[in-house]
Amino acid sequence: MRRVTLPPASPPPAPWRVVVPLPVPALDYVPPHGRGGAVPVGCRVLVPWRGELAVALVVGEGDPHGAHRLREAVHVLDDEEEPWVPPATVEAVCTWARDARLPAGLVWGDLLGAGWTARYDHRVRAVPGADLSAFGRRAPTGEWASARDFSPALLDAVREQGLLEEDFRPTSRTRGLVRARPLDAVPAAARTTTVLQADPEAPGTLTPKGRQAWAWLAEQGPQPTLSAWARGAGVGTGVVSGVVSAGGAEHVEVEAAPPAAWTWLSEHGPVESLSAWANGATADGVPLSPTGAGSLVARGWADAVQEAAPPPPLPEPGAPWLTHDPDRLPEAAAWRLHGGRSLSRFRTLAPRISRLLAQGRGVLVLAPDHATLRRAWEGLSGLAETAGTRAVPISGALSDGQREHAWNLIRSEEARLVIGSYLALTASLPDPALIVVLEEASDAYKLAAGSHAFIPDVAARVAQAHDAALALVGSAPAAESVPLPGAVLPPPRARVHVVDYANPPEQPELGPLSGVHLTPGDLGYPVSHDLARLLRQVQERGRQAALLAPRRGYSALLRCPTCEHTPQCRNCDVALRFHQETRQLTCHQCGYRESVPDRCDVCGEQMWKARGPGTEWIAQTVEKLAPGLPVYRYDRDRQDDLAPLHAGESGVVVGTQLLLSQDAPPNLALIGVTLADTWLNLSDFRASERYHRLLRQLAEWHPERAPLLVVQTFQADHPALKVLVEGRDALAYPAAEERVRAALGYPPHARLAQVEVAARDPVRAKVAAQEVFDALHGAGAHAHEVLGPAPSPVARLRGVYPYHLLLRARDDARLSQLLATLDRSWKARVRVDVNPRGGL
C-alpha cells in the first residue's frame, strides 16, 4: 500500500488586536474569512460589538492562543498601503497607554480626531444552501438584500454561526438638490394649458349680452376660465356658457408661460430643499410655498435629486510668506524657542518649517486652545503655499465632515502642514520631520476627562517613533524644557507697576501712581487707589483697560460676621460661591445650587459678608470708581459683546483668564491683575510657574503696544514677578525653578503619577489607600518614590472621599513598574493620572 504524504497544514492567520472608542482594553479578533497576510496596523475595520457592527482600529497582532474562541472581523475599511493612522503613531500611542496603565480604547477614543464613523452600503445574503428560517420569518435569503431590512441583532446571530455573506461598498456624502429642468425637458402636459378662444365669426343666435361677451373675448384674447371671461366682459357666467354652447368660443391647448418660480430657480438655483426654494423666491418677490414648490416638482418643472456632496470648505490659509529670516534654530531631536511675541516666534520658526515642507516632509503644529490655534493658523498656514503644498486645520471647532476631509487630504499627501489641537496628533502625516508643541506647559493640554492624557508627553513619544524633531515653542518655557537646547527671543517691552498689599508705605510717596491722601495700609481693595486713578485716566483719555479677576461670580464665599459660619456644598467640602446676578450660591465643583439664605443657619444673623472678589464684584467696583465708563464682563457665566471695544471705543472689560482667548482691544492702555496671589496659593508645585507664564502672556497680549501692567499682590517680592519687573528674559525664572526642582526631585528630574483612591465611605477610602501604599512598598518601592497617602485638598468631592498618593520615579520605565503593582482589584475606586496637573 502506497503511503501518501500530505503537505503540512498552513497555520491559521494571527489574530488582530483592535481598539474601539470605549474605556476597554484592546480586543482580539480573527481576520475576515479568507484574508491572510500581514496585520493591517493603523487600518480601520468593522467588528461585531454588542450585537452591531462597530468601527475599530487595528493596533497590532493578537494572542494566537485561544484564537478558536474569537469572533471574526467583518470588513477592512482602509487600504493597507494608506492606513488611517501611521503604524509608528499606533505603536507610540499604545506604548504610552500601556506605560500609563490605561485602557487602549479609552486613549484612542480621546486622541483619534476622525474616522470612528464610516459610510458604506451594506448588503447581506445567506450562504449558498443555508436555510435561515430558524432565525425567523424575516431572515436573509439567498438573494442580496440591504442590511437595513433586518435587525442588527438578527444579523449578528446569523453571522456568529458563519451563515451570512456580506458585501460592503464605500459611499460618499450626499446632499439633496432641487434643480430647474431645461424648458424642453419639461413634460408637454406641464408646458401647455387650456384657454377659451373666440371663433372668428359670432353665431347669429347670440343674445345681445352674448354678442357683447363674444366681442370682448375676440378683442382681449384667450382667457383661462369662464369666470375670468365673465368678469372681464361684465356679464354672468351663464352668458359666456351660452356663447360656448352656441359655438362662439371653444377650449384650445396653447403653450403656457413658464411659472415665475421656475424662472427664479433657473436663475438662482440649484437649491438644497423645497423650503429653500420657497424662501428664496418669496424673498425676491415671487410668492411660493413649500407645497407649491412640491407641486412644481411633481409636474416636472424641477427635479429633487441626491448627488455626491462636495467636500466641506476648510478655513482659508493666511497670506503666503514672501521673505524668510535665516534658520538659526538648533538641529536636535528636541529643542525649544521662547520669549518675544507670538509673531516674532512664528517669524523665527518659519524658515525651519519652510525648509522641511520644501523637502517634501511633513510638519505638525499643536496648540492647546482655540485662541493659540487661531493665532498659529493666521501666522503659519501661509508657509504651505510658498512651499508648494497645503495647510489644513484639525480641531474640535470643525465639523465631523471637515475633520474627515482634512484627514483625507493629509493621507493623500495633498497637505503636509497640519495645524491643530490634540485631535491632530494621530493624523497620517506623510514623512513627519517636525512636531511643534505651542505653549507646552499649558494646562489646557491636560485632557479634563477620559484618559487625562497630557498631550506633550504623547507628542514626544510620537515624534520619537517617527524620528522627527520635537519643538517646544511659547511665551515662557516649562521647567521641564529648560535643559533642552534652544533660543530665547528678547522679551517684549513691559511696563509693570506692583501694588504691594503686604507692605503699605509708611510715608506717602509723590509720583504718578501715588497721592498724599494715602494712609498706612489704605491701598484700596479689591481695586487699589493706584489702579482706580489709572482707570479714571483711561476714561479721560478715551482709552481701554482690561482687569483680570481671580474667579467668576461675585465672591468666593459668604461668611456670617457674627459666628464665621460659611454655607457649604451638600456634595463637596467646599464653600459655595456667591453669584449676585442670580442671587444663588453655587458649587463650582459639582454644580449644586441653592438660594442665598435669609439668616445664618447657626446663629440667625441676617447679615452676610462677602469674601474673595470675583468678576461681578470687581465690575461693580469699577462702575462706582469711574462712573460713565462702559464696563464689560467676560467669563464662563457671562460673555458680553466686546465689539465696541474692538472697534476702538473706550471701556474696560473685567474677566477671568478666558479673556486671553480674545484678541486684545486695539487701544488697550492698562491691564490690571486684581489679586495675583490667587495663582500662587495652590497646592501644586507648578503654581508659581503657571503664574509667571500668565504674566508673560499678559505682557505680550497686545501684538504691538505695551500697556501698563498693574499687579496687586501680597507677594511683591516673588521671583516669578520680579524677573518681569526687572525686564529679564523668558528663561530667567524657569531656569531658577528647574534648579529648585533638581534639589527636590521633581520634573524634569523625575516622572510623576498621582494615584487617587476614592470611596463614598471615608473609612473605606482611607483603608484602601493604605492598602495601595503597602502594596507599592511590598513590590519594592522606596520611601522617596511613594508620597502619601493623604486626603485630597478637597476632602469630599461629589459625595466621594478621595485619597491621594504621589509616585515619583526616575524615568518612565520605573514609573511603569510601580504602576504595574496596581493591576488588581481594590476595595475602592483607583485611578491613575500620569504627569498630574493643577494640584495634588
Buried (B, 14 or more C-beta within 10 A) or exposed (E): EEEEEEEEEEEEBBBBBBBBBBBBBBBBBBBBEEBEEEBBBBBBBBBBBEEEBBBBBBBBBBEEEEBEEBBBBBBBBBEBEEBBBBBBBBBBBBBBBBBBBBBBBBBBBBBBBBBBEBEBEBBBBBBEEBEBEEBEEEBBEBEEBEBEEBBBEBBBBBBEEEBBBBEBEEEEEEEBBBBBBEEEEBEEEBBEBEBBBBBEEBBEEBEEBBBBBBBBBBEEEBBEEBEEBBBBBEBBEEBBBBBBEBEBBEEEEEEBEBBBBBBBBBEEBBBEBBEBBBBBBBEEEBEBBBEBBBBBBEBBBBEBEEEEEEBBEBBEBBEEBEEBEEBEBBEEBBBBBBBBBBBBBBBBBBBBBBBBBBEBBBBBBBBBBBBBBBBBBBBBBBBBBBBEBBBBBBBEBBEEEBBBBBBBBBBEBEBBBBBBBBBBBBBBBBBBBBBBBBBBBBBBBBBEEBBBBBBBBBBBBBBBBBEBBBBBBBBBBBBBBBBBEBBBBEBBEBBBBBBBBEEEBEEEEEEEBBEEEBEEEEBBBBBBBBBBBBBEBBBEEEBBBBBBBBBBBBBBBBBBEBEEBBBBBEBBBBBBBBBBEBEBBBBBBBEBBEEBEEEBEEEEBEEBBBEBBBBBBBBBBBBEBBEEBBBBBBBEBBBBEBEBBBEEEBBBBBBBBBBBBBBBBBBBBBBBBBBBBBBBEBEBBBBBBBBBBBBBBBBBBBBEEBBBBBBBBBBBEBBBBBBBBEEEBBBBBBBBBBEEBBEEEBBBBBBBBBBBBBBEEBEBBBBBBBBBBEBBBEEEBEEEBBBBBEBBBBBBBBEBBBBBBBBBBEEBEBBBBBBEBBEEEBBBBBEBBBBBBBBB
